Amino acid sequence: MTVTLSPLAAPAAAYARHLGGEAAVAALRPSLDDPLALLTGAADGPPRAAPVPLVAAADALLAALAVHGPSGAFADLTGAGLLTERAALAGHRRQGAIAPGGACRLLDAADGGLALNLARPDDWALLPAWLEGDEEIAPGDWAAVQATIRHRPRAPLLEQGRLLGLALAADEISPSPGAWCRRTRLVPARPAVRRAPRVLDLSSLWAGPLCGQLLRRLGADVVKLESPQRPDGARQGPPAFYDRLNHGKRSVALDPRTPAGHARWQALFAAADIVIEAS
């Protein structure tokens, strides 16, 4: 039997085969459209399709993960749904060089563009260190940020920003992207155990919590750890979005500055098989 794939499904199948073999291709349920286009482009212009098949890649990753999980673990998930659910719940629309959520913007440096995401007040507080100047920039003053970096080369801005933990990237697509993930063993492997892996989730907002939620659906025991001084920024958004990413996780709030909080923090780290962090 010959199966003919649609142009949108073909790249998803190829990527799924690369990640998980034929079993992943069999589990693939490719999205039939690209709703990301509705979130990309000028507010008063037509939708613009993404220059790379992001939805196809997300579908393929879900299919590869589904091979290792219980039956139906991802039955209600699609790549398109995961990539657009926050916008749908919050009512976001396309805004050109401003991300639909408003926290990320495309800015011009002297030799190219960069995308900068300032989602929290803490991110704005890092700007003097990033720009290596004494003058503070008021939260929300994107015009001042743009004026400051307009005549600076992009590479030092990217390097300094990443050292500080800012979320930023070059406004370009690499012609030869590298591997989709990198494995680094920091400690000796633990003996295999017949229990659910323990996951400590230190992340916030979207990508890290989504990773934790996917692992939970695969059978992991996930603990979401927050500090009272810096809770997950997604708590400030639509409750339905936060709940979708974090339901089923055990939630713990600890102050690592206190002796008791620090000791409990260390105990959670020591017991974890997997740690999710986004610094």
DOPASE-836311 format. One line per field, with one value per residue (C-alpha): residue number from 0; x, y, z. Coordinates in steps of 0.05 Angstrom, whole numbers, plus 5000, padded with zeros to 4 digits. Layout:
BEGIN
pos (NUM,...)
east (X,...)
north (Y,...)
up (Z,...)
***
This chain:
BEGIN
pos (0,1,2,3,4,5,6,7,8,9,10,11,12,13,14,15,16,17,18,19,20,21,22,23,24,25,26,27,28,29,30,31,32,33,34,35,36,37,38,39,40,41,42,43,44,45,46,47,48,49,50,51,52,53,54,55,56,57,58,59,60,61,62,63,64,65,66,67,68,69,70,71,72,73,74,75,76,77,78,79,80,81,82,83,84,85,86,87,88,89,90,91,92,93,94,95,96,97,98,99,100,101,102,103,104,105,106,107,108,109,110,111,112,113,114,115,116,117,118,119,120,121,122,123,124,125,126,127,128,129,130,131,132,133,134,135,136,137,138,139,140,141,142,143,144,145,146,147,148,149,150,151,152,153,154,155,156,157,158,159,160,161,162,163,164,165,166,167,168,169,170,171,172,173,174,175,176,177,178,179,180,181,182,183,184,185,186,187,188,189,190,191,192,193,194,195,196,197,198,199,200,201,202,203,204,205,206,207,208,209,210,211,212,213,214,215,216,217,218,219,220,221,222,223,224,225,226,227,228,229,230,231,232,233,234,235,236,237,238,239,240,241,242,243,244,245,246,247,248,249,250,251,252,253,254,255,256,257,258,259,260,261,262,263,264,265,266,267,268,269,270,271,272,273,274,275,276,277,278)
east (5000,5025,5010,5010,5025,5001,5055,5043,5048,5110,5161,5129,5135,5208,5225,5186,5224,5289,5270,5233,5234,5175,5137,5137,5112,5055,5037,5038,4974,4998,4960,4923,4938,4986,4950,5015,5005,4946,4993,5048,5049,5027,4963,4930,4959,4949,4974,5045,5066,5127,5191,5205,5156,5148,5080,5107,5166,5121,5076,5137,5163,5096,5094,5165,5148,5082,5120,5148,5085,5020,4967,4930,4978,4977,4910,4885,4949,4973,5032,4987,4947,5008,5040,4977,4938,4964,4945,4876,4864,4889,4857,4924,4929,4986,5023,5079,5147,5114,5098,5024,5035,5072,5133,5179,5198,5241,5294,5347,5421,5474,5486,5420,5358,5348,5288,5287,5237,5226,5170,5183,5201,5266,5284,5277,5320,5377,5379,5433,5479,5463,5475,5533,5507,5488,5422,5362,5308,5237,5198,5158,5201,5217,5234,5292,5317,5315,5350,5405,5421,5410,5483,5514,5538,5493,5543,5565,5492,5474,5535,5524,5449,5458,5508,5456,5401,5360,5316,5342,5362,5387,5332,5353,5348,5411,5420,5448,5415,5450,5424,5355,5382,5447,5461,5513,5524,5544,5541,5547,5483,5439,5419,5354,5294,5224,5187,5163,5222,5222,5224,5240,5211,5244,5220,5166,5122,5114,5170,5196,5128,5104,5164,5145,5073,5092,5137,5079,5035,5089,5084,5135,5124,5134,5146,5139,5185,5177,5206,5157,5201,5195,5135,5120,5103,5048,5007,4995,4962,4899,4887,4866,4934,4972,4928,4937,5013,5017,4957,4977,5044,5059,5070,5121,5141,5207,5250,5321,5348,5323,5360,5297,5280,5351,5354,5288,5311,5374,5334,5288,5349,5381,5318,5307,5323,5310,5316,5282,5312,5310,5365)
north (5000,5069,5127,5196,5252,5323,5376,5398,5327,5307,5347,5325,5252,5261,5294,5242,5186,5221,5227,5163,5117,5086,5079,5155,5162,5115,5158,5222,5263,5323,5389,5405,5479,5530,5574,5608,5648,5682,5708,5732,5795,5867,5880,5913,5865,5793,5733,5711,5638,5620,5613,5546,5488,5499,5464,5404,5400,5404,5349,5305,5316,5297,5234,5214,5225,5187,5124,5123,5140,5106,5098,5163,5206,5260,5243,5314,5350,5375,5418,5473,5473,5476,5533,5576,5559,5617,5667,5634,5636,5708,5735,5756,5779,5794,5859,5860,5870,5862,5791,5777,5776,5842,5821,5807,5855,5856,5912,5940,5937,5969,5907,5868,5854,5818,5794,5814,5786,5826,5788,5806,5869,5833,5830,5906,5914,5877,5928,5974,5914,5890,5958,5973,6042,6080,6106,6063,6050,6053,5988,5990,6043,6004,6068,6080,6009,6016,6083,6054,5993,6023,6040,5980,5916,5857,5803,5836,5850,5777,5752,5799,5787,5712,5718,5756,5706,5752,5719,5745,5718,5741,5758,5708,5635,5593,5560,5498,5489,5444,5385,5394,5375,5364,5311,5326,5278,5317,5261,5185,5152,5124,5051,5039,5038,5013,5076,5140,5187,5247,5314,5380,5437,5505,5538,5589,5620,5571,5528,5497,5485,5454,5407,5388,5376,5331,5291,5285,5258,5207,5183,5225,5252,5327,5377,5450,5491,5566,5620,5667,5725,5704,5661,5636,5696,5656,5664,5736,5714,5674,5623,5571,5576,5567,5508,5474,5476,5457,5414,5347,5373,5378,5451,5473,5544,5552,5611,5587,5645,5613,5553,5510,5530,5519,5449,5429,5458,5415,5353,5362,5369,5307,5266,5288,5246,5305,5380,5431,5500,5559,5605)
up (5000,4983,5029,4998,5046,5037,5028,5100,5127,5089,5129,5194,5173,5153,5219,5259,5224,5242,5315,5329,5268,5234,5300,5306,5235,5252,5312,5273,5268,5227,5231,5168,5168,5196,5246,5263,5199,5232,5286,5239,5197,5203,5243,5183,5131,5109,5150,5135,5136,5179,5137,5171,5183,5258,5262,5225,5272,5333,5305,5293,5364,5394,5351,5372,5446,5440,5423,5494,5532,5552,5498,5486,5526,5472,5440,5450,5428,5361,5343,5318,5383,5428,5389,5388,5451,5492,5438,5433,5508,5516,5452,5421,5349,5302,5313,5262,5296,5364,5388,5397,5473,5471,5512,5452,5397,5335,5342,5296,5314,5271,5229,5233,5273,5338,5378,5451,5501,5566,5599,5672,5712,5729,5655,5649,5711,5674,5617,5648,5656,5585,5554,5601,5618,5681,5655,5674,5622,5649,5642,5577,5544,5481,5443,5491,5482,5406,5408,5451,5409,5339,5328,5364,5331,5342,5363,5429,5447,5437,5476,5535,5537,5539,5596,5636,5620,5575,5523,5456,5388,5321,5272,5220,5201,5198,5130,5164,5232,5282,5321,5353,5421,5458,5512,5565,5623,5685,5737,5733,5709,5763,5762,5725,5770,5758,5779,5749,5738,5785,5749,5783,5742,5757,5694,5681,5627,5569,5541,5605,5637,5572,5574,5645,5625,5567,5614,5664,5609,5594,5666,5704,5774,5764,5820,5801,5846,5853,5897,5933,5908,5835,5820,5750,5707,5673,5737,5716,5651,5634,5689,5637,5604,5669,5689,5622,5629,5702,5721,5750,5776,5850,5867,5919,5939,5977,5997,5986,6027,6092,6123,6121,6050,6026,6057,6026,5959,5961,5979,5919,5874,5903,5891,5820,5758,5712,5725,5678,5680,5632,5656)
***
